[in-house]
């Protein structure tokens, strides 16, 4: 029989469309996040996605999307492994893959039926590939983006059932929804449905169209029709007409009557009921609740372990359960609701009521660094006294937006005095659960059944068997906002037998806190200063993206994973070291250019080349993953490297121009100002290179043109100068081709080192020859007299021969020699 799920719905306008750029995934900082808010009682949430690319010539790429309720999705896009103590379970998460398109006409529609209300997050990314290192403006760099729209279909007029009473209700459709509210403090409730009666002998139209034409009651029918076909129960969201593990399915309806007890329910929440009937019926629904009032008191300053006294300040302030406090159960029956007293109002719980402590949040200045402590009457402490006679629990709040971007750290540690306190082996089992108290409060946890008893997989175990078992920790990345619970069950063993504990109570230290990234406490052999977020091969980043704020590890050295612990593709140490040495020591090829500039007495060029070599070395030493050192801030070193590299070519072009010396200083300052502004504006853009080079080349061309016009003939440089100049041009062009078209992220260490070598050697050939000047020698009195006499004699000779007038020529524009030629 095919059954159609038809319920009255109200169409909701879609949320505002969202769009974001997609990036290749290297860390969680590269994902594109979308946020949606799903209202209550939605029967279908439709998420539409479309992936765009900005050119039809771009390669088509897969786009991966993870959709999760409550918090940011936790995934491993690069198939990296998670740390052993990292919990990755999610309440409701889906993933899908779509392909990019230049002008997509159809969107990928992903429906989620009966979703949980509240915040939903979508994380999208592109798979990583070996990208070409391309300067901005050289060619087209493909960009990919993702657009998203969400729409809701909401069920209208869901009737509310009052608790602690019996209500007569009717089903006038195939599917009927009801809801009832469970307040805080309720330990269990009981749902009863009975007194079902038919109000029609005809099936609903959707049942008739499915091919089943049987009637109801005592009419002609092939099989009897139950008054109620199915009942589904689900907390916080509408049930689905299909069992999926998130709700309770009640199919064992004897004469259309049922009685279901829900222990440790979701509190401060609505429970939704879906009644499936094949014709019009009416029935009684009753909901009875039991709360668990427990006094959380107790303070003792002396603690005994088999006669051993301890008086440590923190341990003396441990929170203890007052064992003289009686745990009472309040049951409200339907007779009491109608004013009928019932002496037997203490119906036992199906699960024993236990004390539940509320932890207090201690706010710290750093983001994602709050701690949760037990609160006594006048103090805060991390120590809790546990006993084998009663389980105990604790609860704390994880807030939306404030806490979900970090990692929830939950750790427990036994008091070291238990190691030799008794011959018994004491075990403490802890189970963590979101939204409701853990199941181990209702079952006897042992080493053999802790995994089945704690159904969430969030279990901790400490033991006094040896010191290595005294502590246990679990990490929950991007925890979902809600009330979180932890339960503690204590068991003692003598051999293989469970026995009463010899110690009256055991002290247990709770370490419950939020932290950025994955931050673990140091071992006993390490100091507090050795704490490293993301380990030695990762850097913890704080990412702000609009309203989103979270932390994530950026792995280095080829390490991968949520905490940079996956070394399956780690780069060998010698390759990392060789990359650092190549990128730094390749700058030593600037030494020939520096030496040649100083030899030719071009001190400005020699200074700039020296600073370029030093700044490039320091920048690339800071830019390395592991074998690196930063003398100052990375941004400062990067600015110096780009600025000095471009300035080195500028001063070389000024030297080639051979302009009058009185203009050189102005030209140097012009280049420094223009280059500094360009580098600060966009140091990776194309114009920061093109504009200074174009302006610099125009200077020697302008000087050459001016001299040719003044000389009334084209000045042709000597062939020897051209032969020296040509290799510099070829090397410079080869470096530009290598930089613009060959360099990729994988071969960067090799191609960029070769770029250093080629550019440094090109300066050797581009640097012009030394400019010769007059050599002025000191003139003595005797030499001055002889010189004067000689000049007078020459003047007399000139007066005698008018055709021998002195004529001066500049014979070389390179050497600037002034010679006297007599005609």
Long-range contacts (C-beta under 8 A, 24 or more apart in sequence): 1-210, 1-211, 1-212, 2-210, 2-211, 3-174, 3-206, 3-207, 3-210, 3-241, 4-174, 4-206, 4-210, 5-175, 5-241, 6-173, 6-174, 6-175, 6-206, 7-43, 7-155, 7-173, 7-175, 7-177, 8-155, 8-156, 8-157, 8-173, 9-43, 9-44, 9-153, 9-154, 9-155, 9-156, 10-153, 10-154, 10-155, 10-156, 11-153, 12-39, 12-42, 12-151, 12-152, 12-153, 12-154, 13-151, 14-149, 14-150, 14-151, 15-149, 15-150, 15-151, 17-147, 17-148, 17-149, 18-147, 18-148, 18-149, 19-145, 19-146, 19-147, 19-148, 20-124, 20-145, 20-146, 21-143, 21-144, 21-145, 22-51, 22-63, 22-124, 22-125, 22-126, 22-144, 22-145, 22-146, 23-125, 23-126, 24-125, 24-126, 24-127, 24-128, 24-129, 24-131, 25-64, 25-77, 25-78, 25-125, 25-126, 25-127, 25-128, 26-128, 26-554, 27-541, 27-552, 27-553, 27-554, 27-555, 28-72, 28-543, 28-550, 28-552, 28-553, 29-541, 29-543, 29-552, 29-554, 30-125, 31-123, 31-124, 31-125, 32-123, 32-124, 32-125, 32-146, 33-72, 33-121, 33-122, 33-123, 33-124, 33-545, 33-548, 34-121, 34-122, 34-124, 34-146, 34-148, 35-119, 35-120, 35-121, 35-122, 35-547, 35-548, 36-119, 36-120, 36-121, 36-122, 36-150, 37-118, 37-119, 37-120, 38-115, 38-116, 38-117, 38-118, 38-119, 38-120, 38-152, 39-117, 39-152, 39-154, 40-117, 40-154, 40-270, 41-117, 41-154, 41-155, 41-158, 41-177, 41-238, 41-272, 42-114, 42-115, 42-117, 42-152, 42-153, 42-154, 42-155, 42-238, 43-113, 43-114, 43-153, 43-154, 43-155, 43-238, 44-111, 44-112, 44-113, 44-114, 44-152, 44-153, 45-111, 45-112, 45-113, 45-115, 45-120, 45-150, 45-151, 45-152, 45-153, 46-109, 46-110, 46-111, 46-112, 46-150, 46-151, 46-152, 46-153, 47-109, 47-110, 47-111, 47-112, 47-122, 47-148, 47-149, 47-150, 48-107, 48-108, 48-109, 48-110, 48-148, 48-149, 48-150, 48-151, 49-96, 49-98, 49-107, 49-108, 49-110, 49-122, 49-124, 49-146, 49-147, 49-148, 50-98, 50-101, 50-104, 50-106, 50-107, 50-108, 50-146, 50-147, 50-148, 51-98, 51-99, 51-100, 51-101, 51-104, 51-144, 51-145, 51-146, 51-147, 52-100, 52-101, 52-102, 52-103, 52-104, 52-144, 52-145, 52-146, 52-147, 53-100, 53-101, 53-102, 53-142, 53-143, 53-144, 53-145, 54-102, 54-142, 54-143, 54-144, 54-145, 55-102, 55-140, 55-142, 56-102, 57-140, 58-100, 58-102, 58-142, 58-144, 59-142, 60-99, 60-100, 60-101, 61-99, 61-100, 61-126, 61-127, 61-144, 62-97, 62-98, 62-99, 62-100, 62-126, 62-127, 63-97, 63-98, 63-99, 63-100, 63-124, 63-125, 63-126, 63-144, 63-146, 64-95, 64-97, 64-124, 64-125, 64-126, 64-127, 65-95, 65-96, 65-97, 65-98, 65-122, 65-123, 65-124, 65-146, 66-93, 66-94, 66-95, 66-122, 66-123, 66-124, 67-93, 67-94, 67-95, 67-96, 67-110, 67-112, 67-120, 67-121, 67-122, 68-92, 68-93, 68-94, 68-120, 68-121, 68-122, 68-123, 69-93, 69-115, 69-116, 69-118, 69-119, 69-120, 69-480, 70-116, 70-118, 70-119, 70-120, 70-121, 70-400, 70-404, 70-480, 70-481, 70-482, 71-119, 71-121, 71-404, 71-478, 71-479, 71-480, 71-481, 72-121, 72-123, 72-404, 72-405, 72-478, 72-548, 72-550, 73-121, 73-122, 73-123, 73-478, 74-477, 74-478, 74-562, 75-123, 76-561, 76-562, 77-125, 77-127, 78-128, 78-560, 80-560, 80-561, 80-562, 80-566, 80-568, 81-561, 81-565, 81-566, 81-568, 82-561, 82-562, 82-563, 83-475, 83-518, 83-561, 83-562, 83-563, 83-565, 85-473, 85-474, 85-475, 86-474, 86-475, 86-476, 86-477, 86-518, 86-562, 86-563, 87-457, 87-458, 87-474, 87-475, 87-476, 87-477, 88-477, 89-456, 89-457, 89-458, 90-480, 91-116, 91-434, 91-480, 92-116, 92-246, 100-144, 107-147, 107-149, 113-240, 114-234, 114-237, 114-238, 114-239, 114-240, 115-237, 116-236, 116-237, 117-236, 117-237, 119-400, 122-148, 130-744, 130-745, 130-746, 131-744, 131-745, 132-743, 132-744, 133-743, 133-744, 133-745, 133-748, 134-740, 135-684, 135-685, 135-686, 135-689, 135-739, 135-740, 136-682, 136-684, 136-685, 136-686, 137-685, 137-686, 137-687, 137-690, 138-686, 138-740, 155-238, 158-238, 158-272, 161-273, 161-285, 161-287, 162-287, 163-189, 163-287, 163-288, 163-289, 164-287, 164-288, 164-289, 164-332, 164-334, 164-337, 165-286, 165-287, 165-334, 165-337, 166-284, 166-285, 166-286, 166-334, 166-337, 167-284, 167-285, 167-286, 168-195, 168-282, 168-283, 168-284, 169-282, 169-283, 169-284, 169-285, 170-199, 170-280, 170-281, 170-282, 170-283, 171-228, 171-275, 171-277, 171-280, 171-281, 171-282, 171-283, 172-280, 173-204, 174-204, 174-206, 174-207, 174-276, 174-277, 174-278, 175-241, 175-274, 175-275, 175-276, 176-274, 176-275, 176-277, 177-238, 177-272, 177-273, 177-274, 177-275, 178-272, 178-273, 178-275, 178-285, 179-270, 179-271, 179-272, 179-273, 180-270, 180-271, 180-273, 180-287, 181-269, 181-270, 181-271, 182-265, 182-266, 182-267, 182-268, 182-269, 182-270, 182-271, 182-289, 183-267, 183-268, 183-289, 184-267, 184-268, 185-267, 185-291, 185-292, 185-293, 186-265, 186-267, 186-289, 186-290, 186-291, 186-292, 187-263, 187-264, 187-290, 187-291, 187-292, 187-329, 187-349, 187-351, 187-353, 188-261, 188-262, 188-263, 188-264, 188-265, 188-289, 188-290, 188-349, 188-350, 188-351, 189-261, 189-262, 189-265, 189-287, 189-288, 189-289, 189-290, 190-259, 190-260, 190-261, 190-262, 190-286, 190-287, 190-288, 190-289, 191-233, 191-258, 191-259, 191-260, 191-261, 191-262, 191-273, 191-285, 191-286, 191-287, 192-257, 192-258, 192-259, 192-260, 192-284, 192-285, 192-286, 192-287, 192-288, 193-228, 193-231, 193-253, 193-256, 193-257, 193-258, 193-275, 193-283, 193-284, 193-285, 193-286, 194-256, 194-257, 194-258, 194-283, 194-284, 195-257, 195-283, 195-284, 196-227, 196-228, 196-255, 196-256, 196-257, 196-281, 196-282, 196-283, 197-227, 197-281, 197-282, 197-283, 198-227, 198-279, 198-280, 198-281, 199-279, 199-280, 199-281, 199-282, 200-279, 200-280, 201-279, 202-279, 203-278, 203-279, 204-278, 204-279, 207-278, 207-279, 216-278, 216-279, 225-278, 225-279, 226-253, 226-256, 226-278, 227-255, 227-256, 227-277, 227-281, 227-283, 228-253, 228-256, 228-275, 228-276, 228-277, 228-281, 228-283, 229-276, 229-277, 229-278, 230-274, 230-275, 230-276, 231-258, 231-273, 231-274, 231-275, 231-276, 232-273, 232-274, 232-276, 233-260, 233-262, 233-271, 233-272, 233-273, 233-274, 234-271, 234-272, 234-274, 235-265, 235-266, 235-269, 235-270, 235-271, 235-272, 235-435, 236-266, 236-269, 236-270, 236-271, 236-272, 237-272, 238-272, 238-274, 239-272, 239-273, 239-274, 240-274, 241-274, 241-276, 256-281, 256-283, 261-350, 263-349, 263-350, 263-351, 263-442, 264-351, 264-436, 264-437, 264-438, 264-439, 264-441, 264-442, 265-436, 266-435, 266-436, 267-436, 268-483, 269-435, 286-334, 288-331, 288-332, 288-333, 288-334, 289-332, 290-329, 290-330, 290-331, 290-347, 290-349, 291-329, 291-330, 292-327, 292-329, 292-349, 292-353, 292-354, 292-356, 293-328, 293-330, 294-325, 294-327, 294-353, 294-354, 294-355, 294-356, 295-322, 295-325, 296-321, 296-355, 296-356, 296-357, 296-358, 297-322, 297-325, 298-322, 298-385, 299-376, 299-377, 303-385, 303-505, 303-507, 304-504, 305-417, 305-418, 305-421, 305-422, 305-503, 305-504, 305-506, 306-421, 306-422, 306-502, 306-503, 308-417, 308-421, 310-417, 314-381, 314-382, 314-383, 315-383, 315-415, 315-507, 317-376, 317-379, 317-381, 317-383, 318-381, 318-383, 318-384, 318-385, 318-507, 319-357, 319-374, 319-375, 319-376, 319-381, 319-383, 319-384, 319-385, 320-385, 320-505, 321-355, 321-385, 321-387, 321-390, 321-392, 323-387, 323-389, 323-390, 327-353, 327-354, 327-355, 329-353, 350-442, 351-441, 351-442, 352-391, 352-441, 352-442, 354-390, 354-391, 354-392, 354-393, 354-441, 354-487, 355-390, 355-392, 355-393, 356-392, 356-393, 356-394, 356-395, 356-437, 356-485, 357-384, 357-392, 357-393, 357-394, 357-395, 358-394, 358-395, 358-396, 359-394, 359-395, 359-396, 359-510, 359-512, 361-396, 361-397, 366-516, 367-405, 367-406, 367-516, 367-542, 367-549, 367-551, 368-403, 368-405, 368-406, 368-407, 368-514, 368-515, 368-516, 368-551, 369-513, 369-514, 369-515, 369-516, 370-403, 370-513, 370-514, 371-512, 371-513, 372-396, 372-510, 372-512, 372-513, 373-510, 374-510, 382-509, 382-510, 382-511, 383-415, 383-507, 383-508, 383-509, 383-510, 384-488, 384-507, 384-508, 384-509, 384-510, 385-505, 385-506, 385-507, 385-508, 386-428, 386-488, 386-490, 386-505, 386-506, 386-508, 387-490, 387-501, 387-504, 387-505, 387-506, 388-490, 388-491, 388-492, 388-500, 388-501, 391-440, 391-441, 391-487, 391-488, 391-489, 391-490, 392-487, 392-488, 393-437, 393-438, 393-441, 393-485, 393-486, 393-487, 393-488, 394-485, 394-486, 394-488, 394-510, 394-512, 395-437, 395-483, 395-484, 395-485, 395-486, 396-483, 396-484, 396-512, 397-482, 397-483, 397-484, 398-479, 398-480, 398-481, 398-482, 398-483, 398-484, 398-514, 399-481, 400-481, 401-481, 401-547, 401-549, 403-479, 403-481, 403-514, 404-478, 404-479, 404-480, 404-481, 404-550, 405-478, 405-548, 405-549, 405-550, 405-551, 406-478, 406-479, 406-514, 406-515, 406-516, 406-517, 406-550, 406-551, 407-475, 407-476, 407-477, 407-478, 407-479, 407-514, 407-515, 407-516, 407-517, 407-518, 407-519, 407-551, 408-475, 408-476, 408-477, 408-479, 408-484, 408-512, 408-513, 408-514, 409-473, 409-474, 409-475, 409-511, 409-512, 409-513, 409-514, 409-515, 409-519, 410-458, 410-460, 410-473, 410-474, 410-475, 410-476, 410-486, 410-511, 410-512, 411-460, 411-471, 411-472, 411-473, 411-474, 411-510, 411-511, 411-512, 411-521, 412-460, 412-462, 412-471, 412-472, 412-473, 412-488, 412-508, 412-509, 412-510, 412-511, 413-462, 413-470, 413-471, 413-508, 413-509, 413-511, 414-462, 414-463, 414-464, 414-470, 414-471, 414-506, 414-507, 414-508, 414-509, 415-506, 415-507, 415-508, 415-509, 416-467, 416-470, 417-507, 418-464, 418-503, 418-506, 418-507, 419-464, 419-466, 419-467, 419-470, 421-464, 421-502, 421-503, 422-464, 422-501, 422-502, 422-503, 423-494, 423-502, 424-464, 424-492, 424-493, 424-494, 424-499, 424-501, 424-502, 425-463, 425-464, 425-465, 425-492, 425-493, 425-494, 426-463, 426-464, 426-490, 426-491, 426-492, 426-501, 426-503, 426-506, 427-461, 427-462, 427-463, 427-464, 427-490, 427-491, 427-492, 427-493, 428-461, 428-462, 428-463, 428-488, 428-489, 428-490, 428-506, 428-508, 429-453, 429-454, 429-459, 429-460, 429-461, 429-488, 429-489, 429-490, 429-491, 430-459, 430-460, 430-461, 430-462, 430-472, 430-486, 430-487, 430-488, 430-489, 431-456, 431-458, 431-459, 431-460, 431-486, 431-487, 431-489, 432-456, 432-458, 432-459, 432-460, 432-474, 432-476, 432-484, 432-485, 432-486, 433-458, 433-484, 433-485, 433-486, 433-487, 434-480, 434-482, 434-483, 434-484, 434-485, 435-482, 435-483, 436-485, 437-485, 437-487, 438-485, 438-486, 438-487, 440-487, 440-489, 441-487, 441-489, 444-489, 444-491, 445-489, 445-491, 446-491, 446-498, 462-508, 473-511, 473-520, 473-521, 475-518, 475-520, 477-518, 477-562, 478-550, 479-514, 486-512, 516-540, 516-542, 516-551, 517-541, 517-551, 517-552, 517-553, 517-563, 518-553, 518-562, 518-563, 534-563, 534-564, 535-563, 535-564, 535-565, 537-564, 537-567, 537-570, 537-626, 538-563, 538-564, 556-625, 556-626, 557-625, 557-626, 571-625, 573-626, 576-624, 576-625, 576-626, 576-627, 577-627, 578-749, 579-624, 579-627, 579-749, 580-620, 580-621, 580-624, 580-627, 580-628, 582-749, 582-750, 582-753, 583-620, 583-621, 583-623, 583-624, 583-749, 583-752, 583-753, 583-756, 584-617, 584-620, 584-621, 586-753, 586-754, 586-756, 586-757, 587-612, 587-613, 587-616, 587-617, 587-620, 587-756, 587-760, 588-613, 589-756, 589-757, 589-760, 589-761, 590-760, 590-763, 592-760, 592-761, 592-764, 593-760, 593-761, 593-763, 593-764, 593-767, 596-764, 596-767, 597-767, 599-770, 600-767, 600-768, 600-769, 600-770, 601-770, 602-655, 602-767, 602-770, 604-651, 604-664, 604-668, 605-648, 605-651, 605-652, 605-655, 605-767, 608-644, 608-647, 608-648, 608-651, 609-648, 609-763, 611-640, 611-644, 612-644, 612-645, 612-647, 612-648, 613-760, 615-640, 615-641, 615-643, 615-644, 616-641, 616-644, 616-645, 616-756, 638-683, 639-679, 639-680, 639-683, 642-679, 642-683, 642-688, 643-675, 643-676, 643-679, 645-759, 646-675, 646-678, 646-679, 646-688, 646-689, 646-692, 646-693, 647-671, 647-672, 647-675, 648-763, 649-692, 649-693, 649-696, 650-675, 650-692, 650-696, 652-763, 652-766, 652-767, 653-693, 653-696, 653-697, 653-699, 653-700, 654-696, 654-699, 655-767, 655-768, 656-700, 656-766, 656-768, 657-699, 657-700, 657-702, 657-703, 657-704, 658-700, 658-703, 658-768, 658-771, 658-813, 658-814, 659-699, 659-703, 667-699, 671-695, 671-696, 707-813, 715-813, 718-814, 721-768, 721-769, 721-814, 724-765, 725-765, 725-766, 726-765, 727-762, 727-765, 728-762, 728-763, 728-764, 728-765, 728-766, 729-762, 729-765, 729-766, 731-758, 731-759, 731-761, 731-762, 731-765, 732-758, 732-759, 732-762, 732-766, 734-758, 735-759, 735-762, 769-814, 771-814, 771-815, 771-816, 772-815, 772-816, 772-817, 773-816, 774-818
